[in-house]
C-alpha cells in the first residue's frame, strides 16, 4: 500500500510537466540544405532554468544537440545547431543549419528541472527535410513600370541542375540557365548563385504581365502568382484665364459699398425720387390751371364782343320783334357759329 501511494504521488508530480510549461510548433518542413528556426516558449517560473534541444521521442532516450549552459561543442553535427535564450520574451530559439535528409525526425524543446521528484518540462516537434523546391513568396505584387523579384529555393541535390522560368501555359516564354549562370533581357533577369537559391527579376512591369509563372529545378517546380497594379496617374489641374473683353464693350461695375454707405445711398435715392414726384405733381397742377385759363379765354372774348355789339346797336322795343337778332354761344367752344332765328 505505501508503494502505491508513492507511485501515485510521482505521477501527480509529472502531470504539470506534461500538460503545460513549454510550447512550440508541432511540425516543420524545410528543404534539404536550408535552415530551420524553432521557437520554444516557456512560463515565467522557468526563466532561470537550463533549456535544451535534443533528438528523440522520450527524455530518457533523447540525444542532446544544444544546451543553454553549454554553448560550445566540438561535434560537427552539434555545430550546425545554435541555441539562445531571451529572458525578456520568455522564449529560447533553436536554429538548425544546412539540414540533411537524415535530419528528418522528432525533437524535444525542454526545460531541465533537475529533480528526481519533478520531470523536465518538454514539448515535441517533428522536422521533415524535403528534397525539391519552394519559394519565399508564392504571390508577389509590383507597380506598373517598376520591377518585382521572385526567390526560388531548391534543395542541395539540385545545386547543379538547370533552372527554368516560364509563364504558365506559354512554353515559348521559358528562360533556361545552367548552374551558376545568369540571363538578362529587356523584361527579365535570372541568376543562380549555387547557394540553393535562384532569383528572377521582372523588369518594366506592364499590366499584361499579371498572371501565373513557374520556377523549376530538375524535375521539381513551383507556381508563383504575379500581380501588377496600375501606376498612379498624375492629376494635372488646368486653370483657364478668361480673355479680356474688348475695349468698346467694357462695362463699368460699381464697387461694393459698405453697410453705412449703402444706407446713405438708399436715403439719397429716396430723397431724389420724392423730389421728382413733387416736381411732377407741381407741373401737373400748373398745367391744369393753364389749360383752364386757355379754355375760358374764347368765352370771355365772345362775351366782350356781344357786350360791344349791344352797346353799338341798341336793343329795339319788345313790340317790334321781327327785326330782332338772337345770338347763342356754345360753352364747350366746339363751335363758334351764331344761330339766327
C-alpha positions in Angstrom: 0.0 0.0 0.0 2.7 2.6 0.8 4.4 1.8 -2.5 1.1 2.5 -4.4 0.9 5.9 -2.7 4.5 6.8 -3.7 3.8 5.8 -7.4 0.6 7.9 -7.4 2.5 10.9 -5.9 5.2 10.6 -8.6 2.6 10.6 -11.4 1.0 13.7 -9.9 4.4 15.5 -10.0 4.8 14.6 -13.7 1.3 15.8 -14.8 2.1 19.6 -14.8 5.2 19.0 -16.9 3.2 17.1 -19.5 0.2 19.4 -19.6 1.9 22.8 -19.8 5.2 24.7 -19.4 6.7 24.8 -22.9 5.0 25.3 -26.3 6.2 25.3 -29.9 5.0 24.4 -33.4 4.3 20.8 -33.8 5.7 20.3 -37.3 8.3 22.0 -39.6 9.1 21.4 -43.3 12.4 22.5 -44.8 14.2 21.9 -48.0 17.5 20.0 -47.8 20.4 22.3 -47.4 18.2 25.1 -45.9 17.9 26.3 -42.3 15.1 25.9 -39.9 14.4 28.0 -36.8 12.3 26.6 -33.8 10.9 29.0 -31.1 10.2 27.4 -27.8 8.1 29.5 -25.4 8.1 28.8 -21.6 6.3 30.0 -18.5 7.9 32.8 -16.3 8.7 30.4 -13.4 11.2 28.7 -15.7 13.1 31.8 -16.6 16.4 30.9 -15.0 16.3 27.2 -15.7 18.6 25.4 -18.2 17.0 24.9 -21.6 18.0 22.2 -24.2 17.3 20.8 -27.6 17.6 17.1 -28.2 16.6 14.5 -30.8 14.2 11.7 -29.7 10.7 10.8 -28.6 11.4 10.4 -24.8 13.6 12.4 -22.4 15.5 9.3 -21.3 16.5 8.3 -24.8 17.0 11.8 -26.2 20.3 12.8 -27.9 21.3 16.2 -26.7 22.2 18.7 -29.5 22.4 22.0 -27.7 22.0 23.4 -24.2 21.9 27.0 -22.8 24.6 26.1 -20.2 26.9 24.6 -22.9 27.1 26.8 -26.0 30.4 25.5 -27.5 30.8 22.0 -28.9 33.4 20.0 -30.9 30.8 17.8 -32.6 30.3 18.8 -36.2 26.6 17.8 -36.1 26.1 19.8 -33.0 27.9 22.8 -34.5 25.1 23.0 -37.0 22.7 23.7 -34.1 22.6 27.0 -32.2 20.5 27.8 -29.1 19.8 31.2 -27.4 17.6 32.2 -24.6 15.6 35.5 -24.5 14.7 36.1 -20.8 12.7 39.2 -21.6 10.5 37.4 -24.2 10.5 34.1 -22.3 11.5 32.1 -25.4 14.5 30.1 -26.3 15.4 29.7 -30.0 17.0 26.8 -31.8 18.5 27.2 -35.3 19.4 24.1 -37.4 21.6 25.0 -40.4 22.2 23.1 -43.6 19.8 20.3 -42.8 20.2 16.9 -44.4 17.5 14.4 -45.3 18.8 12.3 -42.4 17.8 15.1 -40.0 14.1 14.2 -40.5 12.6 13.1 -37.2 11.2 14.0 -33.7 12.9 16.6 -31.5 12.3 17.9 -27.9 12.3 21.5 -26.6 13.0 21.0 -22.9 13.4 22.9 -19.6 15.6 21.0 -17.2 14.1 20.8 -13.7 17.0 18.7 -12.1 14.9 16.9 -9.5 14.0 13.2 -9.1 10.6 14.2 -7.9 9.8 16.5 -10.9 10.1 15.7 -14.5 11.6 18.1 -17.1 9.1 20.4 -18.8 9.1 19.4 -22.5 7.3 19.7 -25.8 7.8 17.8 -29.1 8.4 18.9 -32.8 8.6 16.9 -36.0 11.0 18.2 -38.6 10.7 16.9 -42.2 13.6 17.6 -44.6 12.3 17.7 -48.2 14.0 17.1 -51.5 12.7 19.6 -54.1 11.8 23.2 -54.4 10.0 26.1 -52.6 9.6 29.8 -52.9 9.9 32.6 -50.4 6.6 34.1 -51.5 4.0 32.4 -53.7 2.4 35.7 -54.6 4.3 38.9 -55.4 2.9 42.4 -56.3 4.6 45.1 -58.3 3.6 48.5 -59.7 3.3 49.2 -63.4 6.7 50.4 -64.8 8.7 49.1 -61.9 10.4 45.7 -61.0 9.5 42.8 -58.8 11.7 39.9 -57.6 10.9 36.2 -57.1 13.2 33.9 -55.0 13.1 30.3 -55.9 14.6 27.8 -53.5 15.9 24.4 -54.3 17.4 21.5 -52.3 21.1 20.6 -52.2 20.6 17.7 -54.7 19.6 20.3 -57.4 22.6 22.5 -57.0 24.0 21.5 -60.4 20.6 21.2 -62.1 19.4 23.5 -64.9 17.0 26.2 -63.7 13.9 27.3 -65.7 11.5 30.3 -65.5 8.2 30.1 -67.6 4.9 31.8 -67.8 2.2 29.2 -67.2 0.6 28.0 -70.4 3.2 29.7 -72.6 6.2 27.4 -73.1 7.8 29.8 -75.6 8.3 32.2 -72.7 10.6 29.8 -70.8 14.1 31.1 -70.0 16.8 28.4 -69.1 20.1 28.9 -67.2 22.7 26.4 -66.1 24.0 26.2 -62.6 25.9 29.4 -61.6 24.9 31.2 -64.7 22.7 34.2 -65.4 20.4 35.6 -68.1 19.0 39.0 -68.8 17.0 40.8 -71.5 14.7 43.8 -71.6 11.9 42.2 -69.5 13.6 39.6 -67.2 16.8 38.9 -65.3 17.7 35.5 -63.9 20.7 34.5 -61.8 21.8 31.4 -59.9 24.4 31.8 -57.1 24.6 28.0 -56.5 23.6 28.5 -52.8 20.2 26.8 -53.2 18.5 30.0 -54.4 18.0 31.4 -57.9 16.5 34.9 -58.3 14.1 36.1 -61.1 13.5 39.8 -61.6 10.7 41.0 -63.8 11.6 44.5 -65.2 9.5 47.3 -66.5 6.2 45.7 -65.5 3.1 46.0 -67.6 -0.5 45.3 -66.7 -0.4 42.4 -69.1 2.3 40.7 -67.1 -0.2 39.8 -64.4 -0.6 36.0 -64.2 0.9 32.7 -63.1 4.5 31.7 -63.5 6.6 28.6 -62.8 10.2 28.3 -61.5 11.7 24.8 -61.8 14.9 23.0 -60.9 15.4 19.5 -62.2 12.1 17.7 -62.1 10.6 19.9 -59.4 8.7 23.2 -60.0 6.7 25.7 -58.0 4.0 28.1 -59.1 4.1 31.9 -58.4 1.4 34.5 -59.0 2.5 37.9 -60.2 0.1 40.9 -59.7 0.7 44.2 -61.5 -1.1 47.2 -60.1 -1.7 50.4 -62.2 0.7 53.2 -61.8 -1.0 56.3 -60.2 -1.7 58.9 -62.9 -0.5 62.4 -62.3 -3.5 64.8 -62.0 -3.0 67.9 -64.0 -5.1 70.9 -63.0 -5.7 73.3 -65.8 -6.6 76.9 -64.8 -8.2 78.9 -67.6 -7.7 82.6 -67.7 -10.7 84.5 -69.1 -9.9 86.6 -72.1 -10.2 90.4 -71.6 -13.3 92.0 -73.0 -12.9 94.3 -76.0 -12.5 98.0 -75.0 -15.7 99.2 -76.8 -17.7 96.7 -74.7 -16.3 97.5 -71.3 -19.0 97.7 -68.7 -18.5 99.7 -65.6 -19.1 97.6 -62.5 -19.7 99.8 -59.4 -17.7 98.9 -56.4 -19.4 97.2 -53.4 -20.5 99.6 -50.7 -20.3 99.1 -47.0 -23.4 98.9 -44.9 -23.2 102.5 -43.9 -22.5 103.8 -47.4 -25.3 101.6 -48.7 -27.8 103.1 -46.2 -26.7 106.7 -47.1 -27.1 105.9 -50.8 -30.5 104.4 -50.2 -31.7 107.6 -48.4 -30.3 109.8 -51.2 -32.2 107.8 -53.8 -35.4 108.1 -51.8 -35.0 111.8 -51.5 -34.4 112.2 -55.2 -37.4 110.1 -56.0 -39.7 112.1 -53.7 -38.4 115.4 -55.1 -39.1 114.2 -58.6 -42.6 113.2 -57.7 -43.3 116.6 -56.0 -41.9 118.4 -59.1 -44.0 116.4 -61.5 -47.1 116.9 -59.3 -46.5 120.7 -59.3 -46.0 120.7 -63.1 -49.3 118.8 -63.5 -51.2 121.2 -61.3 -49.7 124.2 -63.1 -50.5 122.7 -66.4 -54.1 122.0 -65.5 -54.6 125.7 -64.3 -53.1 127.0 -67.5 -55.4 124.7 -69.5 -58.5 126.0 -67.7 -57.4 129.6 -68.3 -56.9 129.0 -72.0 -60.2 127.3 -72.2 -62.1 130.2 -70.7 -60.5 132.9 -72.9 -62.8 132.3 -76.0 -65.9 132.5 -73.9 -64.7 135.8 -72.3 -63.9 137.1 -75.8 -67.4 136.3 -77.1 -68.9 138.0 -74.1 -66.9 141.1 -74.8 -67.9 141.1 -78.5 -71.6 140.7 -77.5 -71.3 143.4 -75.0 -69.7 145.7 -77.5 -72.4 144.9 -80.1 -75.2 145.7 -77.7 -73.7 149.0 -76.9 -73.3 149.8 -80.6 -76.7 148.6 -81.6 -79.4 149.3 -79.0 -82.0 146.7 -78.4 -85.3 147.7 -80.0 -88.6 147.7 -78.2 -90.1 144.4 -77.5 -93.1 145.2 -79.6 -91.0 145.2 -82.7 -89.7 141.6 -82.8 -89.5 140.9 -86.4 -86.0 142.5 -86.8 -84.6 141.1 -83.6 -81.4 139.1 -83.8 -80.6 136.5 -81.0 -77.1 135.2 -80.7 -76.4 131.8 -78.9 -72.9 130.8 -77.8 -71.8 127.2 -77.0 -70.0 126.6 -73.7 -67.7 123.8 -75.0 -66.3 126.0 -77.6 -66.6 123.2 -80.1 -68.5 125.6 -82.5 -68.3 129.4 -82.8 -71.4 129.8 -85.0 -74.2 132.1 -84.2 -77.8 130.9 -84.9 -80.2 133.4 -86.1 -83.9 133.0 -85.5 
